[in-house]
Every structure is written in structure tokens, then in C-alpha cells.
Amino acid sequence: MAMPDAARQDDGNGRTRTAPVRIDSGSVIGSDGPVRCFKGIPFAAPPVGERRWRPPQPAVPWKGDRLATAFGPDCPQAPSAASRGAGQDEDCLHLSVWTPARRADEKLPVMVWLHGGGFTAGSSADARSDGEKLARSGVVVVAANYRVGLFGFLAHPELSRESPQGVSGNYGLLDQIAALQWVQRNIAAFGGDPGRVTTFGVSAGSASLALLATSPLTDGLMHQVILQSPGSFRPLARLAEAEALGSSLAPSLAALRQLSAAELFAKTAQAVPAMRGLTSPRLLRPIWDGCVLPQDERPAYRDGHFQAVPMIIGNNSDEGSMLTAQWTVRTRADYRTLLAESFGAMAEEALALYPAETDSDVRAAVACVFADTQFNFGVRGVARASIRQQPRTWRYAFTRHRAGGPTPPNHGDEVGYVFGNLAASRTGAALPFDARDTHVSDAMIGAWARFATTGDPNGGALPAWPVYDTANDPYLELGGAIGAGHGWRTRHMDFLDRFYDSRAGGERA
């Protein structure tokens, strides 16, 4: 079919436009090239007005060809120099697709990315996770927004009474499910195979995926998963706890609904403490609502109540320093108080494992215990649960010091390597990198793409990556050298297991 004149025009970025691609809500025209890119496609109706704090609704159909050459807006949040989104707006439920050249009859594996951001921020338009270079490995890449902060995770008693299920909150998770359902309906039009979908994400994005694996609403939507530093296995807040937070923000739901997006976002500070609890539930994030998430996470994995699909899971060397840099815990007395509040009767044992001999040791100790409680513990726990039911489970540890410098990788620093965007940064300034960084990035791109294609990351020039087992806790170290290791912080992880097991009923059940 001849391409319409409108489609032959430049897309504004020096590339020609694609022929129209028909999806269930209309047709879209993207940017052409060896990798075709379609940006800012609505996968649900704008969650505004009466749709604020409601499950996502089907996208509003459009007539004619929709130009999909620019990212849509991000959900309202603190500004980010890394995002290339078209500003911020509640109308943020858009996704982007990168698809490589292929034979007309070829259906490629699909990789669906969920961004991080602590459930209060983040964007699928982040420059670090641009999908073009990863797509060159022969996969179709999809990156989706979801509602964050008070727009995505507010629970309120009046909202629960309005819901046929009697629940509220978890709207951001429902957005993610809607994006995965969109992939099932539409990805074949972009050359993707809806029967080979690998979901992957970082931080809040991977924590979401670990939770969605326990939800009955995601059956058949995720065939494989890659979890990069998931914040998993801490207790989830229950619906009543989250509803109480919602009630504290305004005298009535009507008052909240009258707020503009900017006014609602300004209330975020009232809902997010300056320092999160190390072992207590967080309220403005996914909650145990008995519907989307029928069970608390750790017991769900312990009891095998999750979708045991092939998995890669891992963590970075330093998951804590960046995220605790602004914490006001500075003295040994402050630190002891933090441990007492977090571990109760086991605080002295925690202090022995995470010592701080002087005040100057406190910041590093805080970063270490934060990393273990928020990320490393969940990585080991999910891997252990997975391998009991799924023999295709692999663990990694990302340890590469960028450009061979002295700083170990912080939380999220692996994202640019996975997508091949090594110069991209959180601040928008270009980061340095060397040939070794490029080598590690190429190895990760190859492993991630092979896993999406074959279900096994091994191959190419990658050293043998051992399958996970609970006895040795093996992992592939992705650092100055690439090779197998085992036993990531075993004593500390065993302590955390005993701590949670010691709680009343084992899991607040």
C-alpha cells in the first residue's frame, strides 16, 4: 500500500515517518528507520475528571492517523532532567514502541519496560531507557507510563465505598495491567509476538512486576520477567492503613476531587515521610487490598502463590548511599534509635551486623542496612521462591564502577547499560564511560535479549551464567570482570529472614 503523503514527511527529528499501523483505537504513524519508533500512544482513556482514582478505562478511539513521534506527558511529579516527556499532566497513560526491521512473516519477542521512581515519580520517556539500541538486538521494546504518587496509589474510605470490589488504591498497578493487556491486543501489528512477552523493570517498576506475579489479574500477560533491584518482601500496608492516610489529607473525598493536579501533587509531602521505615509498610505504594493483591507478598511467594515464569533477578553493589543521602541520621545515638524502631528486640543483633563505631561511620551503616532491607533481601527471597517452582531462574550482581572510577554503582545505575544509553544520566548531563563500560553494556543487552528470545541468557561471549540454587546463592557478577560468584551478604539476609519470621504470626497474617 502506498504511504500517504503525510506519512512521507519528516518526523521533526530528521527521520521519515512510517506507514500507518492499525491498532484497536485507531492508526498511528511513527518515525521510520532500521528501528521504527512509535511514541506517546494512549493505551487507556485520560484518567482525569470523574476517571481520577478509577481503574483505567479503554482508550478513546480517534479518526484518521495519529502522529506518534513525540513522547506523551509524565504523571505529575517532581521535575526530572532525564525525562523527555511533553511536560506533566494527569493525562499520562501512554506507551512507546520500538520495533526493528524484520521479515513480513516474522514475529519477534517483546520486552515491556516499567520505570522506577519509588512509586511517586518516573517516566517511560527517561533517556536512560530509550529502547532503540535494545531493539536492534531483535526484540520489540515497549515502555509504559503508569500513575504515580497520590494519582496512582491513594486509598480512601469513600473511594472504597464507590468501588464494586470495595477497595481503593493500586490504580498504578491497574494501569500496568492495562498496558500489558494492550500489548496482547496490539503488539502483533508492530511485529511482536504476544505469546512471548518478557516484562522487565527497575526499582518500583520491578517491585510492581514481582507483585503482579501474585495477582490473579495478570494470568497470561507475563511469560518471563527480569527484575532489576526490586523493592520486594517488606510487609505491605493493608487497605485500612492506606485509607487512613487518604482520610488525613482532606476532610472529604469531594474536597480532594476539587483539587487541581498541581494542588493535589503539593500534598505529596504529607503522604511520604522524609525517611521511610526500614521494616514497616509504606502507605503510598501498592497495598494489600485483597483484590488486585489478594495476599501479602512474602507469604505469597513462600506458599507458591505466584506465577513461576522464567526469571532474571539482581541487585547493584550500592543500593543505599544515594537514597539515604538526605537522611538526618548522623550520630550513633540517631542510628541506635533507627535500629531499635526497625528491629525491636533484635536491634542489638542488627547493630552487630551493621556496626557504626563512630559518628563518621553512621552514614555508610545506614546506607548498608537500607540496601539490605529495601532491595537485597527481596532479591534473594524472590529468587529462592522462584527456583523452587521454576528451574529457569538466574541471579546477577551489577558491580561495574563507571569508567573504572572509585564509586560503586548506585541504585538504578545499571539502566543505561541494559539499554545501551551509557551517556544518559538522571541529571541530563552526559556521563563518562570507557571501553569496559561498553563491553559490560553489550554483554547485558545480549543476555537480556537472548533471555527474551530463548528463555536463557547464556550464549554469545558471556561467561557461563549458573542457574540459581538456594544452597549457594550463585549469581553472575557484571563488573570490572564478568564471572560467577555466590553468597551475596548471606549472614545479613539470614538475619532478615529470622527477623520477619519472628514477627507475630510470621507475616502480620
C-alpha positions in Angstrom: 0.0 0.0 0.0 1.4 3.4 -0.9 2.3 5.6 2.1 0.1 8.7 2.4 1.9 12.0 1.7 1.5 12.9 5.4 3.5 9.8 6.3 6.4 10.6 4.0 7.1 13.9 5.8 10.0 14.3 8.2 9.0 13.5 11.8 10.7 16.5 13.2 13.8 14.6 14.3 15.4 14.2 10.8 13.7 10.8 10.2 10.9 10.0 7.8 7.6 8.8 9.0 6.3 5.2 8.9 3.3 3.9 7.1 0.2 3.9 9.3 -0.1 1.0 11.8 -3.6 0.0 12.7 -4.3 -0.7 16.4 -7.6 -1.2 18.3 -8.1 2.5 18.9 -7.1 3.9 15.6 -4.0 4.1 13.4 -0.6 5.6 14.3 2.3 6.9 12.3 5.8 6.8 13.9 9.4 7.5 13.0 11.0 5.3 10.3 14.4 3.7 10.2 16.2 0.5 11.0 14.3 0.7 14.2 10.8 2.2 13.9 9.6 4.1 16.9 6.1 5.0 17.9 5.9 7.4 20.9 3.1 8.6 23.1 0.4 6.0 22.1 -2.6 6.2 24.5 -3.3 2.8 26.0 -6.2 4.0 28.2 -8.5 6.9 28.5 -7.2 10.0 30.2 -7.6 9.4 34.0 -9.0 12.9 34.6 -12.2 14.3 35.9 -14.5 11.6 37.0 -11.9 9.0 36.0 -9.4 10.3 38.6 -8.9 7.4 41.1 -10.8 4.9 39.0 -9.4 1.8 37.2 -8.1 2.7 33.7 -10.8 2.7 31.0 -10.3 1.8 27.3 -8.5 4.4 25.2 -10.8 6.9 23.4 -10.7 5.9 19.7 -9.6 8.5 17.2 -10.2 9.0 13.5 -7.5 9.3 10.9 -3.8 8.8 11.5 -2.4 9.8 14.9 1.2 11.1 14.7 3.2 9.1 17.3 6.6 10.8 17.0 6.8 12.5 20.4 6.5 11.2 24.0 3.4 12.0 25.9 3.4 13.8 29.3 4.6 12.3 32.5 2.3 11.9 35.5 2.6 14.9 37.9 5.8 14.6 40.0 8.9 16.4 40.9 10.7 17.6 37.6 13.3 15.3 36.1 16.0 16.3 33.7 16.2 12.7 32.5 12.6 12.7 31.1 11.8 13.7 27.5 8.1 13.7 28.2 5.9 16.5 27.0 5.6 18.1 30.4 3.4 16.7 33.1 -0.3 16.0 33.1 -2.8 13.7 34.6 -3.4 12.5 31.0 -0.3 10.4 31.1 -1.3 6.8 30.2 0.8 6.5 27.1 3.3 4.0 25.9 6.0 3.9 23.3 7.1 1.0 20.9 10.5 0.4 19.3 10.5 -2.3 16.6 13.4 -3.4 14.4 13.3 -4.2 10.7 12.1 -7.8 10.1 10.6 -10.2 7.6 7.0 -9.6 7.0 6.1 -13.1 8.4 8.4 -12.8 11.4 7.1 -12.3 15.0 9.7 -11.0 17.4 9.9 -11.4 21.2 8.5 -8.5 23.1 10.1 -6.7 26.1 7.8 -4.5 28.2 9.6 -1.9 30.5 8.2 -0.4 33.7 10.2 2.5 35.0 11.2 3.1 38.6 10.8 6.2 40.8 9.7 4.9 44.2 6.0 4.9 43.1 6.0 8.7 43.3 7.9 9.6 40.1 9.4 8.1 36.9 8.8 8.2 33.2 8.8 5.9 30.2 10.4 8.8 28.4 13.6 8.6 30.5 16.6 9.0 28.2 18.4 6.1 30.0 15.7 3.6 29.0 15.3 4.7 25.4 14.5 1.4 23.6 16.2 1.9 20.2 19.5 0.2 20.9 18.0 -2.7 22.7 15.5 -3.2 19.9 18.4 -3.6 17.5 19.0 -7.0 19.2 15.9 -8.3 17.6 13.3 -7.6 20.2 10.2 -5.3 20.2 10.6 -2.9 23.2 7.5 -1.3 24.8 7.8 1.3 27.6 4.7 2.4 29.5 3.8 5.1 31.9 1.6 4.5 35.0 0.0 6.8 37.5 2.3 7.5 40.5 2.1 9.2 43.9 -1.3 10.4 45.0 -2.6 10.0 41.5 -1.8 6.3 41.3 -1.9 5.0 44.9 -4.3 7.0 47.0 -6.7 4.9 49.0 -9.7 6.5 50.8 -12.7 5.0 52.6 -15.1 6.9 50.2 -13.3 5.6 47.2 -13.6 2.1 48.5 -17.3 2.5 49.0 -17.7 3.7 45.4 -15.8 0.6 44.1 -17.8 -2.6 43.2 -14.9 -4.5 44.8 -14.9 -2.4 47.9 -11.3 -1.4 47.6 -9.2 1.6 46.5 -5.6 2.4 45.8 -3.4 0.3 43.5 -4.5 2.4 40.4 -0.9 2.5 39.2 -0.8 -1.3 39.2 -4.1 -1.4 37.3 -2.5 0.9 34.7 0.4 -1.5 34.3 -2.1 -4.4 33.8 -3.9 -2.3 31.2 -0.6 -1.7 29.3 0.1 -5.4 29.3 -3.4 -6.1 28.0 -2.8 -3.5 25.3 0.3 -5.4 24.3 -1.7 -8.6 24.0 -4.2 -6.9 21.7 -1.9 -4.8 19.6 1.7 -5.8 19.6 1.3 -8.1 16.6 0.7 -5.0 14.4 4.2 -3.9 15.3 5.8 -7.2 14.5 5.8 -8.6 18.1 4.7 -12.0 19.3 2.0 -11.6 22.1 2.9 -15.1 23.2 6.5 -14.2 24.1 6.3 -11.2 26.4 9.2 -10.6 28.8 8.3 -7.9 31.4 11.3 -6.0 32.9 11.7 -3.0 35.2 13.8 -1.3 37.8 13.1 -0.4 41.4 9.4 0.4 41.7 8.9 -1.0 38.2 10.4 -4.4 39.1 8.7 -4.3 42.5 5.4 -3.9 40.7 6.2 -6.9 38.5 7.0 -9.1 41.5 3.7 -8.1 43.0 1.8 -8.5 39.7 3.0 -12.1 39.6 0.9 -12.7 42.7 -2.2 -11.2 41.2 -5.0 -13.2 39.5 -5.5 -10.3 37.1 -2.2 -10.9 35.2 -2.7 -14.5 34.1 -1.3 -15.0 30.6 0.1 -11.4 30.4 3.7 -12.1 31.5 5.6 -15.0 30.1 9.1 -14.2 31.5 10.3 -11.5 33.9 13.5 -9.5 34.6 13.6 -7.8 38.0 16.3 -5.2 38.4 16.6 -4.2 42.1 13.0 -4.8 43.1 11.9 -3.3 46.4 10.3 -6.6 47.4 9.4 -8.7 50.5 8.8 -5.9 53.1 5.3 -6.1 54.6 2.6 -4.4 52.5 0.2 -1.9 54.1 -3.3 -3.1 54.4 -6.3 -1.3 52.9 -7.4 0.2 56.2 -4.0 1.7 56.9 -3.8 3.3 53.4 -7.4 4.6 53.7 -6.5 6.3 57.0 -3.7 8.2 55.1 -6.2 9.3 52.5 -8.6 10.5 55.1 -5.9 12.6 56.7 -5.2 14.6 53.5 -8.6 16.3 53.3 -11.9 16.3 55.2 -13.7 14.6 52.3 -13.2 12.9 49.0 -15.1 15.7 47.4 -12.5 18.2 48.6 -9.7 16.1 47.2 -11.5 15.8 43.8 -11.8 19.5 43.6 -8.1 20.0 43.7 -6.2 20.7 40.6 -3.3 18.4 39.6 -0.8 20.8 41.0 -2.7 21.3 44.3 -3.0 17.5 44.7 0.7 16.9 43.9 1.6 19.5 46.5 0.1 17.2 49.2 2.6 14.5 48.4 4.9 15.7 51.3 2.1 14.9 53.7 1.9 11.3 52.5 5.6 10.5 52.1 7.9 10.7 55.1 11.3 12.2 54.7 12.8 8.8 55.9 11.0 5.6 55.1 10.8 2.9 57.7 13.2 0.1 57.1 10.9 -2.8 58.1 7.4 -1.1 58.3 4.9 -0.9 55.4 4.9 2.1 53.1 1.5 3.7 52.6 1.8 5.5 49.2 2.7 2.5 47.1 0.9 -0.8 46.2 -1.1 -2.1 49.1 -2.6 -5.5 50.2 -6.1 -4.8 49.1 -7.5 -8.3 48.9 -8.4 -7.8 45.2 -5.5 -6.8 42.9 -3.2 -8.2 45.6 -5.0 -10.9 47.5 -2.1 -11.7 49.8 0.9 -10.1 51.4 3.9 -10.5 49.2 6.4 -12.6 51.3 3.9 -15.3 52.3 2.5 -15.4 48.8 6.0 -16.3 47.5 6.7 -18.6 50.4 3.5 -20.5 49.8 3.9 -20.7 46.0 1.0 -18.3 45.2 2.7 -16.6 42.2 3.2 -17.1 38.5 6.5 -19.0 38.4 7.8 -17.8 35.0 11.4 -17.8 33.9 13.2 -15.1 35.7 16.4 -13.0 35.9 16.7 -11.0 39.1 19.6 -9.0 40.6 20.9 -6.0 42.5 23.6 -3.4 42.4 26.7 -3.0 44.7 25.5 0.1 46.4 21.7 0.3 46.6 21.6 2.6 49.6 24.0 5.6 49.5 22.1 7.7 47.0 18.7 7.1 48.5 19.7 7.9 52.1 22.0 10.8 51.3 19.4 13.3 52.8 18.5 11.3 55.8 19.1 13.1 59.1 20.5 10.1 60.9 24.0 11.4 61.6 25.1 10.3 65.1 25.5 6.9 66.8 22.5 7.8 69.0 20.4 8.5 66.0 21.5 5.3 64.4 20.7 3.2 67.5 17.2 4.8 67.6 16.7 3.8 63.9 17.7 0.2 64.6 15.5 0.0 67.7 12.5 1.3 65.8 13.2 -1.1 62.9 14.2 -4.3 64.6 12.8 -4.1 68.2 14.2 -6.9 70.3 16.7 -7.8 67.6 18.2 -4.3 67.4 21.5 -5.4 69.1 21.9 -8.2 66.7 21.3 -5.7 63.9 23.9 -3.4 65.3 26.5 -6.2 65.4 25.8 -6.9 61.7 25.7 -3.3 60.7 28.2 -1.6 63.1 29.0 2.1 63.4 31.9 2.6 65.8 31.9 6.4 65.5 29.6 9.1 64.2 31.6 9.2 61.0 30.6 5.6 60.3 26.9 6.2 60.6 26.1 7.3 57.0 27.7 4.2 55.5 26.0 1.9 58.0 22.6 3.5 57.2 23.2 3.0 53.5 24.1 -0.6 54.1 21.1 -1.5 56.2 18.8 0.4 53.9 20.2 -1.5 50.8 19.7 -4.9 52.5 16.2 -4.2 53.9 14.8 -2.4 50.8 16.4 -4.4 47.9 18.9 -7.2 48.6 16.6 -9.1 50.9 13.8 -9.1 48.3 16.2 -10.2 45.5 17.3 -13.3 47.4 13.8 -14.1 48.7 12.2 -13.9 45.2 15.0 -15.9 43.7 14.6 -18.6 46.3 10.9 -18.8 45.9 11.2 -18.9 42.1 13.8 -21.7 41.9 11.5 -23.9 44.0 9.0 -23.9 41.1 10.8 -22.6 38.1 14.2 -24.2 37.1 15.0 -21.3 34.7 15.9 -18.7 37.3 19.1 -16.6 37.2 20.6 -14.0 39.6 23.1 -11.2 38.8 25.0 -8.6 40.8 25.9 -5.4 38.9 29.2 -4.1 40.3 30.7 -2.0 37.5 32.4 1.2 38.6 31.7 3.6 35.8 34.8 4.5 33.7 36.8 2.5 36.3 36.3 5.2 38.9 36.1 4.8 42.7 32.3 4.9 43.0 30.3 1.6 43.0 27.0 1.6 41.1 24.1 3.2 43.0 20.5 2.1 42.8 19.4 2.3 39.1 22.8 2.8 37.6 22.5 -0.3 35.6 19.6 1.0 33.5 21.8 2.8 31.0 23.8 -0.3 30.5 20.8 -2.5 29.8 19.5 -0.1 27.2 22.9 0.8 25.7 22.5 4.5 26.7 25.7 4.9 28.6 26.0 8.7 28.4 22.4 9.3 29.7 22.0 10.3 33.3 19.5 11.3 36.0 20.5 14.9 35.7 20.6 15.2 31.9 24.3 15.8 31.9 26.4 13.3 29.8 28.2 10.7 31.9 31.7 9.4 31.2 32.2 5.8 30.1 35.0 3.8 28.7 35.5 0.6 26.6 35.0 -1.6 29.6 31.6 0.0 30.2 30.7 -0.6 26.6 31.7 -4.2 26.9 29.6 -4.7 30.1 26.6 -2.9 28.4 26.9 -5.1 25.3 27.0 -8.2 27.5 23.9 -7.1 29.3 22.0 -6.2 26.2 22.9 -9.6 24.7 21.9 -11.5 27.8 18.6 -9.7 28.3 17.7 -10.1 24.6 18.7 -13.8 24.5 16.6 -14.4 27.6 13.6 -12.7 25.9 14.2 -14.8 22.8 15.1 -18.2 24.1 14.4 -18.2 27.8 18.1 -18.5 28.7 20.5 -15.6 29.0 23.6 -17.7 28.3 25.4 -17.6 25.0 27.5 -15.3 22.9 30.7 -14.2 24.6 29.1 -14.2 28.0 30.8 -16.5 30.6 28.7 -19.3 31.9 25.8 -17.9 34.0 24.8 -20.6 36.5 21.2 -21.4 37.2 20.2 -20.2 40.7 20.1 -22.6 43.7 19.3 -22.0 47.3 22.3 -23.7 48.7 25.0 -21.5 47.2 23.1 -18.4 46.1 25.0 -18.2 42.8 25.0 -15.1 40.6 26.8 -13.6 37.6 28.8 -10.6 38.5 28.6 -7.8 35.9 31.5 -5.6 36.8 35.2 -4.9 36.0 35.2 -8.6 35.2 32.3 -10.7 34.3 32.1 -14.1 36.1 30.3 -16.2 38.6 30.1 -15.5 42.3 28.0 -16.8 45.2 26.6 -15.9 48.6 25.7 -12.2 48.4 25.6 -11.0 52.0 24.4 -14.3 53.3 24.6 -13.6 57.1 22.7 -10.3 56.7 20.0 -11.9 54.6 19.6 -14.8 57.0 19.2 -12.3 59.8 16.4 -10.5 58.0 14.7 -13.8 57.3 14.8 -14.6 61.0 13.5 -11.1 61.9 10.5 -11.3 59.7 9.8 -14.9 60.8 9.9 -13.7 64.4 7.0 -11.3 63.9 3.6 -12.2 65.3 2.1 -14.9 63.1 5.2 -14.8 60.9 3.8 -12.2 58.4 1.2 -10.0 60.1 -1.2 -12.6 58.8 
